[in-house]
């Protein structure tokens, strides 16, 4: 999988539904910067065309990154933050990365 090759051995990848996937990256020294960088690497890894039955297929990737600034935030809040960031990325023109920090302002 081209996307998994961009992460670290301890990273977790899962399919949520249809064309939505989630990746969990823990212990990033600078979560916002590092999360955006990992997302951009994933986007770049999927950019080269894939040839299927002699036809080139191109994949674009809109990524929503949620970073957690407080340890007591549950998975539902983190996924909601990622979903919000994903909608921002799509609204900005697709094939982009957007980041949402899950912290004091989210309850």
Order of alpha helices (4+ residues) and beta strands (2+ residues): beta-beta-alpha-beta-beta-beta-alpha-beta
